[in-house]
């Protein structure tokens, strides 16, 4: 009987540890998104680019697939130079059981007053852990059509 109680206690402890670890991963992904938004507000182009893996895939609507920091930097530089807004909120997080990969899907609000741009879209990040944070390995963006065009 004592053996069964010990095994049950160990199983319960392991389950709680896994739940805590999963919550830690979710918390770190939320912190990553907060940092993304902070860098955007601060117009910190190099900070934004640093959130991406060196060989990250950049999938922009109506454009061919691009790869790497040199493909990513111009978009953030443009938004910063035009005092643009690029605000992300997370709608869904999916994390691999082993924590080796995460998918973040959310809503992006992009505004550039100079061009009368005020749009909402969906973003999708595929992310991998690196050190004590994450790197975006794939970034895909889809701009929603205005209501009257749907």
C-alpha positions in Angstrom: 0.0 0.0 0.0 2.8 2.4 0.9 4.4 1.7 -2.6 1.1 2.7 -4.3 0.9 5.9 -2.3 4.5 6.8 -3.1 3.9 6.2 -6.8 0.7 8.2 -6.8 2.5 11.1 -5.0 5.4 11.0 -7.5 2.9 11.0 -10.4 1.0 13.9 -8.9 4.3 15.9 -8.3 5.5 15.2 -11.9 2.2 16.3 -13.3 2.3 19.5 -11.3 5.9 20.2 -12.4 4.9 19.7 -16.1 2.0 22.1 -15.6 4.4 24.7 -14.0 6.9 24.2 -16.8 4.2 24.7 -19.5 3.0 27.9 -17.7 6.6 29.2 -17.6 6.8 28.7 -21.4 3.5 30.5 -22.0 4.6 33.3 -19.7 7.9 33.6 -21.6 6.0 33.8 -25.0 3.7 36.5 -23.6 6.8 38.4 -22.4 8.3 38.0 -25.9 5.2 39.5 -27.5 5.4 42.4 -24.9 9.0 43.0 -25.9 8.0 43.0 -29.6 5.4 45.7 -28.9 7.9 47.7 -26.8 10.5 47.7 -29.6 7.8 48.7 -32.1 6.7 51.7 -29.9 10.4 52.7 -29.3 11.1 52.5 -33.1 13.9 50.0 -32.2 14.5 48.4 -35.6 17.5 46.5 -34.6 15.8 45.3 -31.5 12.9 44.0 -33.6 15.2 42.3 -36.1 17.1 40.7 -33.2 13.9 38.8 -32.3 14.3 36.8 -35.5 16.6 33.9 -36.2 19.4 34.8 -38.7 17.7 32.5 -41.3 14.1 33.4 -40.5 11.5 33.0 -43.2 9.5 36.2 -44.0 6.2 35.5 -45.7 4.6 38.8 -46.7 1.2 39.0 -48.4 1.4 39.1 -52.2 5.2 38.9 -52.2 7.7 36.0 -52.7 9.2 34.2 -49.8 12.2 36.0 -48.3 14.7 34.9 -45.8 17.1 36.5 -43.2 17.5 39.7 -41.4 18.1 41.7 -44.6 14.6 40.7 -45.8 13.0 41.6 -42.5 14.7 44.9 -41.6 13.2 47.1 -44.4 9.6 46.7 -43.1 10.4 47.7 -39.6 12.7 50.5 -40.8 9.8 51.8 -43.0 7.3 51.7 -40.1 9.8 53.4 -37.8 10.6 56.2 -40.3 6.9 56.9 -40.9 6.0 56.8 -37.2 3.9 53.7 -37.9 2.0 51.5 -35.4 2.4 47.8 -35.4 0.6 46.4 -32.4 0.4 42.7 -31.8 -2.0 40.8 -29.5 -1.9 37.0 -29.1 -5.0 35.0 -30.0 -3.6 31.5 -29.8 -0.4 29.9 -28.5 0.5 26.3 -29.3 3.6 24.8 -27.7 5.2 21.5 -28.5 5.1 19.1 -25.5 8.9 19.1 -25.3 9.0 22.9 -25.5 11.1 22.8 -28.7 8.8 24.8 -30.9 5.9 27.2 -30.4 3.3 28.8 -32.7 1.9 32.2 -31.9 -1.2 33.4 -33.9 -2.6 36.8 -33.3 -4.0 40.1 -34.4 -1.8 42.9 -35.8 -3.0 46.4 -36.1 -0.9 48.4 -38.5 -1.3 52.2 -39.0 0.7 54.6 -41.0 -1.0 58.0 -41.0 1.0 59.5 -43.8 -0.4 56.8 -46.2 -3.9 56.7 -44.6 -3.1 53.1 -43.7 -5.2 51.7 -40.9 -5.5 47.9 -41.2 -6.0 44.8 -39.2 -4.5 41.5 -40.0 -3.5 38.1 -38.7 0.1 37.2 -37.9 1.6 33.8 -37.4 5.0 33.2 -35.8 6.8 29.9 -35.6 9.3 30.2 -32.8 12.1 28.2 -31.3 13.7 28.6 -27.9 17.1 30.2 -27.8 18.8 30.8 -24.5 16.3 32.2 -22.0 14.0 33.6 -24.7 12.7 32.7 -28.2 13.5 33.5 -31.8 11.0 33.8 -34.7 11.9 31.3 -37.4 8.9 32.0 -39.6 6.8 35.2 -39.8 3.7 35.2 -41.9 1.3 38.1 -42.2 -2.2 38.4 -43.8 -4.0 41.7 -44.1 -7.7 41.5 -43.7 -9.8 43.1 -46.4 -11.9 46.1 -45.4 -15.5 45.2 -44.6 -17.0 46.8 -47.7 -14.7 44.6 -50.0 -15.6 41.3 -48.4 
